[in-house]
Amino acid sequence: MRFLRSIFPIAIAFIASPSMADDLVLPFSFDRHQTPMVELDLSGTTYTLRLDTGSAEGLHLTKETLSRIPEIRFTGGTIRSIDLAGEVRENARFVIDELSVSGRAFQNIGGIEFSPWGVSVRDGSSLPTSQVLGLGFFKGERILIDYAARTLTIFDQNRYLDPSPEEGWVELPFNVTDDGPILDVEIAGESHHMSLDSGATLSMVIAARITDQSAALPCEAIFPDGLGPEDCRLIPVTTKYEGKYQTVYAYMLEEDPFQGRDFDDAFAGLLGGDFLANYAVLIDFADEQLYVRPITQSASE
């Protein structure tokens, strides 16, 4: 790939729906992994990207896609990462200085060259190969992820938002890391941290991080048609917001991918699509605020 000394804005047009003010309401579908997929037009070609809140990067694009976009500037640097399967990868970094999304300018969008990552729990299944739209794309923005409505909303920066408790919104501590927003959960009576990851179909916990595993169930107890290996286990993970409890059954990873590495001891794993199916999530990067709302509630306008 070539380095560019002068960078010009590139046009990215999401398939957007009309909305209040100048909000961008971006519909998404679910792929066979039940992860949200957003379509966008990049330099005249439409691509389908997986929305992944577990990525701090703006974009993960394949070599083929990168070769078609002359406006991309490679920094010469790389990023080294590890996933829950314990796989370590090193990928090239790039930057897009300015781009337009349905008439709205986005600045300094960072990204890395795409390579598949993650954990496949179903027998015979493969890792997702879709390119990725990560949280880094939305720096300084306010976004709403709503699985029930199948929409990703990027709010107009001048719009007043009031995610009030009367409409079901609960404010949580704003703690967004390179692994995504961190939420507090309870597992077997102990407090843990889990990252909110829309790229994960199921929530997953690292078994070695759970002291009391007596509540664990065989996968077939929840998924009678089968999920992973015959001896796979699930464990209840509970969130509590304003006195209301919600439980998902997280897949237990029997090996700790972070063993021997400097990592938060309270970190237990990922909250995936099973959590997001129950809660809409509003992330305000501008004012560093995070809210959730049960999906049975009407949306806050």
C-alpha positions, 0 to 999 in steps of 0.5 A: 500500500502507498502512503499519501501526503495529501488526504481528501475527504471520502464519502461514506453513505450509510443506508439511513432512515429519516429521523428527528432533527438531523439524527442518522438512523441506521438500520441493521440486520443480523447475520447467521451469528446473530450479530448486527450488520450495517451497510455503508457505501465506501468510495462507491462500493457498498460494504456490510460491516459488523457493528462491534462495540468490543472494538476501540478501532473505527474500522477493520477493513480487509486488504482487498478493501484497503487496496480500493481506497486511495484516501486511506493513509497507513501510519506505518504502525501496528497494533497487537491484540489478544482475543478470548481464544488466546490468539495474538494478532498484529495488524497494520494501522491506518487513518482516514483524516476526514469522511462524510456520512450522509452529509455529516463530517467525521474526523480522524477515523482510525482503523486496522487491517482486518483479520478474523478473531473471537471464539467459536462455540458451536461445533463446526462453526467458523469465525465471522469474516465480515469487516467491522465498524467499531466504537472508535468510529463514533468519537465525540458522538452520541449513539443509541444501539437498539436491538428491538428496533434494529437500529443504530442512531447517531444523534445530531450534535445540537439535539438536546437529549434527556434520557430520563428515569421516567422513560426507563433510562438508567445511568451507569458509570461511564467506563469505556475501554479498548475492550468496550464499555465495562458494566458491573455484573454479579456472578455466583454472588460476586461482583465482576466486570464484563465488557459490552460486546455486540460482536459476541452472539452469547455472553462469555465468562472465563471459568477461572475468574469465577470462584463458586461454579456450583450454579453452572449448568450443562449447555444442553439445559438451556440449548437442547439442540446443542451449542458446543462440546458435550461438556460445555457449561453455562453460568448465570450472569445477573445485572441489577438496574434500579432494583430490576434484575436481568439474567443471561446464561454465559458460556464458560471458557475453560481456559483463561486467555489472559493467564500470566498477563497483566489484566484486570482480575475483576474482568470476567468476560463479555456481555453479548447479544443476549444482553443487548436483546434485553436493553437498549444502550445509549453511549454519550462519548461527548459528555462521557455518559452511559445509559441502558433501558429495558427494551420493553420501554418506549424509546426516549425522544 
